Amino acid sequence: MIPLRSILFNIAFYANLILRMIVLSPIYFLLPRKKAFFVPKDWARANHWLMEKIVGTTFTVEGLENIPKSGGYILAPKHQSFWDTYALLPWLDDPVYILKRELMWIPVFGWYVAKQRMIPVNRGAKGKVMAQVIERTKMEMASGRQLIIYPEGTRRPPGAAPDYKYGIARLYRDINVPVVPVAMHPGLFWPRRKFLRFPGHFVVRILPPIEPGLDPDVFHETLMRQLEAASDELLVKTAKENPHLPLPPTAVNRLKELGAL
């Protein structure tokens, strides 16, 4: 049944995306930018409902009290799946992403992204271009927006050795706002580069913010240490509570290293 449910979910997921973008475009583009954000947030909620009803996948969010009540901050989640690119939108006030510039070229979708003033970047760019990205990020966050950035840059399989990029340390230093780490393992249920979706339950854990003011190197090590410790704990918990899951080799190896297999 898993392949059939996966096919049905994928059809429903993309239909939900395309139909909403088409039907709600007049409302979305006429509303002020921040008010229009209800459209992608409601889309995210609908995706959670579809995944629960079709696939049988549910999740719990822990640590919502760790999200700063006011002012800008950086949200730093683990990145394993397409799921975590939208999953937390319903709990955020006014998020902004730094994303690949190529996404801005997609018809309709790119227009949606542009209205929310997302920050496009050429991934191969360095030096002056990255300095411009940081300045643009500062401008957006000056109004209290929340920057979502993945510390490892790209999707990584659950249990993989950490590969944290230094860019988040530069942003932490230059923007001078708290960084809120988020540990989770959606990649066990929505694996990257695969169409299969697996039922079960997992936890999204929002950790206490790392306050501004640390040396960038100290911050980078602190972020990696805290986020990896929480990720290891959740990996053990998720594997134990979902024994039916076909674990990827990276997760199996890490569980063995932790003495959980």
Secondary structure, 3 states (H helix, E strand, C coil): CHHHHHHHHHHHHHHHHHHHHHHCHHHHHHCCHHHHCHHHHHHHHHHHHHHHHHHCEEEEEECHHHCCCCCCEEEEECCCCHHHHCCCHHHCCCEEEEEEHHHHHCCCHHHHHHHCCCEEECCCCCCHHHHHHHHHHHHHHCCCCEEECCCCCCCCCCCCCCCCCCHHHHHHHHHCCCEEEEECCHHHCCCCCCCCCCCEEEEEEECCCECCCCCHHHHHHHHHHHHHHHHHHHHHHHHHHCCCCCCCHHHHHHHHHCCCC
